[in-house]
Amino acid sequence: MRASRGVFVTGTDTGVGKTVVGCALARGLRARGLDVGVMKPIETGVGPDGPLDALALREAAGSKDDLDLVCPQRFALRAASET
Protein backbone atom coordinates (compact mmCIF):
# COMPACT_ATOMS: atom_id res chain seq x y z
CA MET A 1 0.00 0.00 0.00
CA ARG A 2 1.37 3.39 -1.00
CA ALA A 3 1.47 6.17 1.57
CA SER A 4 -0.54 9.30 0.89
CA ARG A 5 1.37 12.51 0.36
CA GLY A 6 0.17 16.02 0.89
CA VAL A 7 1.09 19.66 0.99
CA PHE A 8 -0.35 22.13 3.46
CA VAL A 9 -0.23 25.80 2.44
CA THR A 10 -0.47 28.30 5.27
CA GLY A 11 0.20 31.99 5.78
CA THR A 12 -0.01 34.60 8.47
CA ASP A 13 -2.34 37.15 6.92
CA THR A 14 -5.08 37.81 4.42
CA GLY A 15 -3.87 38.48 0.91
CA VAL A 16 -0.43 36.90 1.23
CA GLY A 17 -1.03 34.46 -1.62
CA LYS A 18 -2.08 31.17 -0.02
CA THR A 19 -4.76 30.51 -2.64
CA VAL A 20 -2.50 31.62 -5.50
CA VAL A 21 0.21 29.21 -4.34
CA GLY A 22 -2.30 26.40 -3.77
CA CYS A 23 -3.75 26.85 -7.26
CA ALA A 24 -0.27 26.92 -8.82
CA LEU A 25 0.69 23.73 -6.99
CA ALA A 26 -2.52 21.99 -8.06
CA ARG A 27 -2.05 23.00 -11.70
CA GLY A 28 1.61 21.98 -11.66
CA LEU A 29 0.87 18.57 -10.17
CA ARG A 30 -1.95 17.99 -12.65
CA ALA A 31 0.45 18.89 -15.48
CA ARG A 32 2.63 16.02 -14.26
CA GLY A 33 -0.31 13.64 -14.53
CA LEU A 34 -1.14 13.41 -10.85
CA ASP A 35 -4.65 13.22 -9.46
CA VAL A 36 -4.98 16.26 -7.19
CA GLY A 37 -7.40 16.84 -4.35
CA VAL A 38 -7.77 20.21 -2.63
CA MET A 39 -9.41 21.44 0.54
CA LYS A 40 -10.10 24.82 2.08
CA PRO A 41 -11.50 23.67 5.44
CA ILE A 42 -12.79 27.10 6.45
CA GLU A 43 -13.47 30.14 4.30
CA THR A 44 -14.70 33.44 5.69
CA GLY A 45 -15.98 36.50 3.89
CA VAL A 46 -18.15 34.31 1.66
CA GLY A 47 -20.58 36.30 -0.45
CA PRO A 48 -23.43 35.36 -2.77
CA ASP A 49 -21.01 33.96 -5.38
CA GLY A 50 -19.86 31.31 -2.90
CA PRO A 51 -16.45 30.52 -1.40
CA LEU A 52 -14.24 32.01 -4.11
CA ASP A 53 -10.95 30.59 -2.80
CA ALA A 54 -12.38 27.07 -2.57
CA LEU A 55 -13.90 27.38 -6.03
CA ALA A 56 -10.56 28.52 -7.47
CA LEU A 57 -8.72 25.64 -5.81
CA ARG A 58 -11.28 23.09 -7.00
CA GLU A 59 -11.00 24.40 -10.57
CA ALA A 60 -7.18 24.41 -10.47
CA ALA A 61 -7.23 20.78 -9.32
CA GLY A 62 -9.68 19.80 -12.04
CA SER A 63 -11.80 18.36 -9.27
CA LYS A 64 -15.46 17.50 -9.46
CA ASP A 65 -15.66 17.01 -5.68
CA ASP A 66 -18.75 18.44 -4.05
CA LEU A 67 -18.09 21.93 -2.70
CA ASP A 68 -19.17 20.75 0.77
CA LEU A 69 -16.17 18.38 0.74
CA VAL A 70 -13.74 21.00 -0.53
CA CYS A 71 -14.95 23.71 1.86
CA PRO A 72 -17.15 22.33 4.65
CA GLN A 73 -17.17 25.50 6.79
CA ARG A 74 -18.22 28.77 5.12
CA PHE A 75 -19.01 32.05 6.87
CA ALA A 76 -20.15 35.43 5.57
CA LEU A 77 -18.35 37.31 8.34
CA ARG A 78 -14.73 38.14 7.51
CA ALA A 79 -12.25 36.78 10.02
CA ALA A 80 -9.57 39.32 9.11
CA SER A 81 -9.49 42.73 7.54
CA GLU A 82 -7.52 43.56 4.42
CA THR A 83 -5.23 46.54 4.73
N, CA, C and O atoms as CSV, one atom per row, in Angstrom:
chain,resi,resn,atom,element,x,y,z
A,1,MET,N,N,0.841,-1.171,0.000
A,1,MET,CA,C,0.000,0.000,0.000
A,1,MET,C,C,0.892,1.243,0.000
A,1,MET,O,O,1.840,1.346,0.779
A,2,ARG,N,N,0.574,2.162,-0.871
A,2,ARG,CA,C,1.366,3.388,-1.000
A,2,ARG,C,C,0.889,4.451,-0.017
A,2,ARG,O,O,-0.313,4.651,0.157
A,3,ALA,N,N,1.820,5.120,0.614
A,3,ALA,CA,C,1.475,6.165,1.574
A,3,ALA,C,C,0.949,7.398,0.849
A,3,ALA,O,O,1.426,7.742,-0.233
A,4,SER,N,N,-0.028,8.054,1.446
A,4,SER,CA,C,-0.537,9.300,0.885
A,4,SER,C,C,0.463,10.410,1.133
A,4,SER,O,O,1.181,10.411,2.133
A,5,ARG,N,N,0.498,11.356,0.209
A,5,ARG,CA,C,1.367,12.514,0.361
A,5,ARG,C,C,0.523,13.751,0.272
A,5,ARG,O,O,-0.508,13.759,-0.401
A,6,GLY,N,N,0.943,14.793,0.939
A,6,GLY,CA,C,0.171,16.017,0.895
A,6,GLY,C,C,1.030,17.240,1.120
A,6,GLY,O,O,2.169,17.158,1.579
A,7,VAL,N,N,0.455,18.363,0.787
A,7,VAL,CA,C,1.087,19.661,0.990
A,7,VAL,C,C,0.073,20.532,1.698
A,7,VAL,O,O,-1.098,20.562,1.320
A,8,PHE,N,N,0.509,21.232,2.708
A,8,PHE,CA,C,-0.354,22.135,3.456
A,8,PHE,C,C,0.178,23.545,3.259
A,8,PHE,O,O,1.319,23.835,3.619
A,9,VAL,N,N,-0.638,24.419,2.693
A,9,VAL,CA,C,-0.227,25.803,2.440
A,9,VAL,C,C,-0.833,26.675,3.524
A,9,VAL,O,O,-2.045,26.660,3.741
A,10,THR,N,N,0.008,27.428,4.199
A,10,THR,CA,C,-0.472,28.304,5.267
A,10,THR,C,C,0.229,29.652,5.176
A,10,THR,O,O,1.297,29.771,4.574
A,11,GLY,N,N,-0.372,30.643,5.768
A,11,GLY,CA,C,0.203,31.987,5.778
A,11,GLY,C,C,-0.300,32.743,6.986
A,11,GLY,O,O,-1.218,32.295,7.672
A,12,THR,N,N,0.291,33.871,7.240
A,12,THR,CA,C,-0.006,34.600,8.469
A,12,THR,C,C,-0.989,35.745,8.303
A,12,THR,O,O,-1.311,36.412,9.286
A,13,ASP,N,N,-1.472,35.994,7.109
A,13,ASP,CA,C,-2.337,37.147,6.923
A,13,ASP,C,C,-3.215,36.961,5.696
A,13,ASP,O,O,-2.965,36.091,4.862
A,14,THR,N,N,-4.234,37.781,5.600
A,14,THR,CA,C,-5.084,37.812,4.415
A,14,THR,C,C,-4.322,38.453,3.263
A,14,THR,O,O,-3.618,39.445,3.449
A,15,GLY,N,N,-4.468,37.887,2.090
A,15,GLY,CA,C,-3.868,38.484,0.906
A,15,GLY,C,C,-2.398,38.200,0.697
A,15,GLY,O,O,-1.748,38.882,-0.096
A,16,VAL,N,N,-1.850,37.198,1.394
A,16,VAL,CA,C,-0.426,36.899,1.226
A,16,VAL,C,C,-0.163,35.900,0.097
A,16,VAL,O,O,0.991,35.650,-0.250
A,17,GLY,N,N,-1.218,35.332,-0.473
A,17,GLY,CA,C,-1.031,34.463,-1.622
A,17,GLY,C,C,-1.240,32.981,-1.391
A,17,GLY,O,O,-0.817,32.174,-2.219
A,18,LYS,N,N,-1.869,32.595,-0.308
A,18,LYS,CA,C,-2.082,31.172,-0.025
A,18,LYS,C,C,-2.864,30.487,-1.152
A,18,LYS,O,O,-2.484,29.407,-1.606
A,19,THR,N,N,-3.941,31.110,-1.595
A,19,THR,CA,C,-4.762,30.509,-2.644
A,19,THR,C,C,-4.018,30.504,-3.976
A,19,THR,O,O,-4.115,29.542,-4.738
A,20,VAL,N,N,-3.288,31.558,-4.255
A,20,VAL,CA,C,-2.504,31.622,-5.500
A,20,VAL,C,C,-1.482,30.488,-5.523
A,20,VAL,O,O,-1.330,29.809,-6.539
A,21,VAL,N,N,-0.792,30.283,-4.423
A,21,VAL,CA,C,0.211,29.209,-4.340
A,21,VAL,C,C,-0.469,27.848,-4.428
A,21,VAL,O,O,0.013,26.964,-5.135
A,22,GLY,N,N,-1.575,27.670,-3.724
A,22,GLY,CA,C,-2.304,26.405,-3.766
A,22,GLY,C,C,-2.770,26.064,-5.172
A,22,GLY,O,O,-2.649,24.920,-5.611
A,23,CYS,N,N,-3.304,27.059,-5.883
A,23,CYS,CA,C,-3.750,26.847,-7.261
A,23,CYS,C,C,-2.569,26.503,-8.167
A,23,CYS,O,O,-2.675,25.612,-9.010
A,24,ALA,N,N,-1.455,27.195,-7.999
A,24,ALA,CA,C,-0.274,26.923,-8.820
A,24,ALA,C,C,0.244,25.505,-8.569
A,24,ALA,O,O,0.624,24.803,-9.506
A,25,LEU,N,N,0.258,25.094,-7.312
A,25,LEU,CA,C,0.690,23.730,-6.992
A,25,LEU,C,C,-0.249,22.705,-7.622
A,25,LEU,O,O,0.204,21.724,-8.212
A,26,ALA,N,N,-1.537,22.930,-7.497
A,26,ALA,CA,C,-2.516,21.994,-8.064
A,26,ALA,C,C,-2.348,21.890,-9.573
A,26,ALA,O,O,-2.334,20.788,-10.121
A,27,ARG,N,N,-2.222,23.019,-10.242
A,27,ARG,CA,C,-2.045,22.999,-11.702
A,27,ARG,C,C,-0.743,22.297,-12.099
A,27,ARG,O,O,-0.711,21.509,-13.045
A,28,GLY,N,N,0.324,22.596,-11.363
A,28,GLY,CA,C,1.615,21.976,-11.663
A,28,GLY,C,C,1.599,20.473,-11.470
A,28,GLY,O,O,2.167,19.739,-12.278
A,29,LEU,N,N,0.962,20.010,-10.417
A,29,LEU,CA,C,0.873,18.566,-10.168
A,29,LEU,C,C,0.000,17.880,-11.214
A,29,LEU,O,O,0.315,16.780,-11.668
A,30,ARG,N,N,-1.092,18.530,-11.591
A,30,ARG,CA,C,-1.947,17.986,-12.652
A,30,ARG,C,C,-1.181,17.885,-13.967
A,30,ARG,O,O,-1.337,16.920,-14.716
A,31,ALA,N,N,-0.344,18.901,-14.243
A,31,ALA,CA,C,0.446,18.891,-15.476
A,31,ALA,C,C,1.407,17.710,-15.511
A,31,ALA,O,O,1.830,17.277,-16.583
A,32,ARG,N,N,1.749,17.196,-14.343
A,32,ARG,CA,C,2.625,16.021,-14.259
A,32,ARG,C,C,1.834,14.718,-14.255
A,32,ARG,O,O,2.399,13.638,-14.088
A,33,GLY,N,N,0.530,14.830,-14.440
A,33,GLY,CA,C,-0.306,13.640,-14.535
A,33,GLY,C,C,-0.813,13.102,-13.216
A,33,GLY,O,O,-1.324,11.983,-13.160
A,34,LEU,N,N,-0.683,13.874,-12.160
A,34,LEU,CA,C,-1.139,13.414,-10.852
A,34,LEU,C,C,-2.599,13.790,-10.612
A,34,LEU,O,O,-3.078,14.822,-11.082
A,35,ASP,N,N,-3.281,12.942,-9.880
A,35,ASP,CA,C,-4.648,13.218,-9.458
A,35,ASP,C,C,-4.553,14.092,-8.210
A,35,ASP,O,O,-3.956,13.691,-7.211
A,36,VAL,N,N,-5.139,15.281,-8.267
A,36,VAL,CA,C,-4.976,16.260,-7.189
A,36,VAL,C,C,-6.300,16.488,-6.483
A,36,VAL,O,O,-7.335,16.679,-7.120
A,37,GLY,N,N,-6.254,16.467,-5.170
A,37,GLY,CA,C,-7.395,16.842,-4.349
A,37,GLY,C,C,-7.033,18.102,-3.577
A,37,GLY,O,O,-5.882,18.285,-3.180
A,38,VAL,N,N,-8.008,18.965,-3.368
A,38,VAL,CA,C,-7.770,20.207,-2.633
A,38,VAL,C,C,-8.819,20.356,-1.546
A,38,VAL,O,O,-9.903,19.777,-1.613
A,39,MET,N,N,-8.464,21.154,-0.534
A,39,MET,CA,C,-9.407,21.442,0.536
A,39,MET,C,C,-9.112,22.804,1.122
A,39,MET,O,O,-7.958,23.159,1.358
A,40,LYS,N,N,-10.151,23.548,1.349
A,40,LYS,CA,C,-10.100,24.823,2.077
A,40,LYS,C,C,-11.076,24.590,3.223
A,40,LYS,O,O,-12.269,24.857,3.074
A,41,PRO,N,N,-10.594,24.096,4.367
A,41,PRO,CA,C,-11.495,23.666,5.440
A,41,PRO,C,C,-12.456,24.755,5.929
A,41,PRO,O,O,-13.611,24.476,6.250
A,42,ILE,N,N,-11.970,25.981,5.980
A,42,ILE,CA,C,-12.787,27.101,6.453
A,42,ILE,C,C,-12.536,28.288,5.532
A,42,ILE,O,O,-11.389,28.638,5.252
A,43,GLU,N,N,-13.617,28.901,5.065
A,43,GLU,CA,C,-13.474,30.137,4.299
A,43,GLU,C,C,-14.425,31.176,4.882
A,43,GLU,O,O,-15.614,30.916,5.065
A,44,THR,N,N,-13.887,32.347,5.167
A,44,THR,CA,C,-14.696,33.444,5.686
A,44,THR,C,C,-14.823,34.534,4.631
A,44,THR,O,O,-14.091,34.548,3.641
A,45,GLY,N,N,-15.751,35.433,4.854
A,45,GLY,CA,C,-15.981,36.495,3.888
A,45,GLY,C,C,-16.675,35.983,2.639
A,45,GLY,O,O,-16.493,36.532,1.552
A,46,VAL,N,N,-17.470,34.934,2.792
A,46,VAL,CA,C,-18.147,34.310,1.655
A,46,VAL,C,C,-19.388,35.121,1.295
A,46,VAL,O,O,-20.257,35.364,2.133
A,47,GLY,N,N,-19.450,35.527,0.042
A,47,GLY,CA,C,-20.576,36.301,-0.454
A,47,GLY,C,C,-21.524,35.444,-1.274
A,47,GLY,O,O,-21.440,34.216,-1.247
A,48,PRO,N,N,-22.423,36.088,-1.998
A,48,PRO,CA,C,-23.428,35.357,-2.773
A,48,PRO,C,C,-22.856,34.490,-3.897
A,48,PRO,O,O,-23.526,33.569,-4.363
A,49,ASP,N,N,-21.639,34.769,-4.333
A,49,ASP,CA,C,-21.012,33.962,-5.381
A,49,ASP,C,C,-20.355,32.702,-4.832
A,49,ASP,O,O,-19.801,31.910,-5.595
A,50,GLY,N,N,-20.410,32.510,-3.519
A,50,GLY,CA,C,-19.855,31.312,-2.902
A,50,GLY,C,C,-18.444,31.525,-2.396
A,50,GLY,O,O,-17.927,32.642,-2.435
A,51,PRO,N,N,-17.817,30.458,-1.922
A,51,PRO,CA,C,-16.452,30.521,-1.399
A,51,PRO,C,C,-15.446,30.596,-2.555
A,51,PRO,O,O,-15.052,29.570,-3.109
A,52,LEU,N,N,-15.046,31.791,-2.903
A,52,LEU,CA,C,-14.237,32.007,-4.109
A,52,LEU,C,C,-12.888,31.308,-4.068
A,52,LEU,O,O,-12.430,30.787,-5.085
A,53,ASP,N,N,-12.244,31.289,-2.900
A,53,ASP,CA,C,-10.952,30.590,-2.802
A,53,ASP,C,C,-11.133,29.096,-3.049
A,53,ASP,O,O,-10.377,28.491,-3.809
A,54,ALA,N,N,-12.129,28.511,-2.408
A,54,ALA,CA,C,-12.377,27.072,-2.574
A,54,ALA,C,C,-12.748,26.748,-4.016
A,54,ALA,O,O,-12.308,25.734,-4.558
A,55,LEU,N,N,-13.545,27.594,-4.630
A,55,LEU,CA,C,-13.904,27.384,-6.031
A,55,LEU,C,C,-12.675,27.443,-6.936
A,55,LEU,O,O,-12.539,26.641,-7.859
A,56,ALA,N,N,-11.782,28.398,-6.667
A,56,ALA,CA,C,-10.562,28.520,-7.468
A,56,ALA,C,C,-9.670,27.288,-7.292
A,56,ALA,O,O,-9.111,26.781,-8.264
A,57,LEU,N,N,-9.540,26.817,-6.069
A,57,LEU,CA,C,-8.724,25.637,-5.809
A,57,LEU,C,C,-9.308,24.401,-6.487
A,57,LEU,O,O,-8.581,23.609,-7.087
A,58,ARG,N,N,-10.623,24.245,-6.387
A,58,ARG,CA,C,-11.278,23.089,-7.002
A,58,ARG,C,C,-11.079,23.105,-8.521
A,58,ARG,O,O,-10.816,22.068,-9.131
A,59,GLU,N,N,-11.206,24.283,-9.118
A,59,GLU,CA,C,-10.998,24.400,-10.571
A,59,GLU,C,C,-9.551,24.093,-10.951
A,59,GLU,O,O,-9.297,23.381,-11.923
A,60,ALA,N,N,-8.607,24.631,-10.183
A,60,ALA,CA,C,-7.185,24.408,-10.472
A,60,ALA,C,C,-6.830,22.929,-10.391
A,60,ALA,O,O,-5.975,22.447,-11.134
A,61,ALA,N,N,-7.490,22.213,-9.486
A,61,ALA,CA,C,-7.227,20.780,-9.318
A,61,ALA,C,C,-7.970,19.944,-10.349
A,61,ALA,O,O,-7.718,18.746,-10.475
A,62,GLY,N,N,-8.889,20.570,-11.090
A,62,GLY,CA,C,-9.684,19.803,-12.038
A,62,GLY,C,C,-10.619,18.849,-11.325
A,62,GLY,O,O,-10.984,17.800,-11.854
A,63,SER,N,N,-11.001,19.228,-10.118
A,63,SER,CA,C,-11.802,18.358,-9.268
A,63,SER,C,C,-13.294,18.533,-9.531
A,63,SER,O,O,-13.763,19.624,-9.855
A,64,LYS,N,N,-14.008,17.457,-9.386
A,64,LYS,CA,C,-15.458,17.503,-9.460
A,64,LYS,C,C,-16.050,17.208,-8.078
A,64,LYS,O,O,-17.247,16.951,-7.947
A,65,ASP,N,N,-15.189,17.250,-7.042
A,65,ASP,CA,C,-15.659,17.012,-5.678
A,65,ASP,C,C,-16.730,18.020,-5.310
A,65,ASP,O,O,-16.677,19.180,-5.720
A,66,ASP,N,N,-17.693,17.569,-4.539
A,66,ASP,CA,C,-18.745,18.440,-4.046
A,66,ASP,C,C,-18.118,19.577,-3.233
A,66,ASP,O,O,-17.176,19.356,-2.472
A,67,LEU,N,N,-18.635,20.766,-3.394
A,67,LEU,CA,C,-18.088,21.932,-2.702
A,67,LEU,C,C,-18.130,21.765,-1.181
A,67,LEU,O,O,-17.291,22.324,-0.476
A,68,ASP,N,N,-19.096,21.003,-0.674
A,68,ASP,CA,C,-19.166,20.747,0.767
A,68,ASP,C,C,-17.987,19.913,1.262
A,68,ASP,O,O,-17.638,19.977,2.441
A,69,LEU,N,N,-17.374,19.136,0.381
A,69,LEU,CA,C,-16.169,18.382,0.744
A,69,LEU,C,C,-14.928,19.267,0.655
A,69,LEU,O,O,-14.025,19.168,1.486
A,70,VAL,N,N,-14.891,20.117,-0.342
A,70,VAL,CA,C,-13.740,21.001,-0.532
A,70,VAL,C,C,-13.711,22.070,0.549
A,70,VAL,O,O,-12.645,22.392,1.073
A,71,CYS,N,N,-14.859,22.619,0.885
A,71,CYS,CA,C,-14.949,23.708,1.861
A,71,CYS,C,C,-16.156,23.492,2.772
A,71,CYS,O,O,-17.219,24.067,2.538
A,72,PRO,N,N,-15.999,22.670,3.803
A,72,PRO,CA,C,-17.155,22.332,4.650
A,72,PRO,C,C,-17.643,23.464,5.563
A,72,PRO,O,O,-18.807,23.465,5.963
A,73,GLN,N,N,-16.789,24.408,5.892
A,73,GLN,CA,C,-17.170,25.499,6.787
A,73,GLN,C,C,-17.059,26.826,6.049
A,73,GLN,O,O,-15.962,27.232,5.666
A,74,ARG,N,N,-18.192,27.510,5.846
A,74,ARG,CA,C,-18.221,28.774,5.120
A,74,ARG,C,C,-18.982,29.798,5.948
A,74,ARG,O,O,-20.061,29.515,6.468
A,75,PHE,N,N,-18.404,30.999,6.064
A,75,PHE,CA,C,-19.013,32.047,6.871
A,75,PHE,C,C,-18.983,33.376,6.123
A,75,PHE,O,O,-17.992,33.706,5.472
A,76,ALA,N,N,-20.061,34.130,6.216
A,76,ALA,CA,C,-20.145,35.429,5.574
A,76,ALA,C,C,-19.243,36.445,6.263
A,76,ALA,O,O,-18.638,37.290,5.603
A,77,LEU,N,N,-19.155,36.365,7.572
A,77,LEU,CA,C,-18.346,37.310,8.341
A,77,LEU,C,C,-16.870,37.122,8.036
A,77,LEU,O,O,-16.363,36.001,8.075
A,78,ARG,N,N,-16.179,38.214,7.732
A,78,ARG,CA,C,-14.730,38.144,7.506
A,78,ARG,C,C,-14.024,37.900,8.837
A,78,ARG,O,O,-14.397,38.470,9.862
A,79,ALA,N,N,-13.015,37.060,8.811
A,79,ALA,CA,C,-12.246,36.777,10.023
A,79,ALA,C,C,-11.053,37.704,10.160
A,79,ALA,O,O,-10.458,37.798,11.234
A,80,ALA,N,N,-10.702,38.386,9.089
A,80,ALA,CA,C,-9.570,39.322,9.108
A,80,ALA,C,C,-9.901,40.484,8.186
A,80,ALA,O,O,-10.728,40.362,7.282
A,81,SER,N,N,-9.259,41.584,8.423
A,81,SER,CA,C,-9.485,42.728,7.543
A,81,SER,C,C,-8.297,42.888,6.610
A,81,SER,O,O,-7.150,42.654,6.990
A,82,GLU,N,N,-8.596,43.292,5.378
A,82,GLU,CA,C,-7.525,43.558,4.421
A,82,GLU,C,C,-7.060,44.991,4.605
A,82,GLU,O,O,-7.874,45.896,4.785
A,83,THR,N,N,-5.759,45.195,4.561
A,83,THR,CA,C,-5.229,46.544,4.730
A,83,THR,C,C,-4.729,47.093,3.434
A,83,THR,O,O,-4.245,48.224,3.389
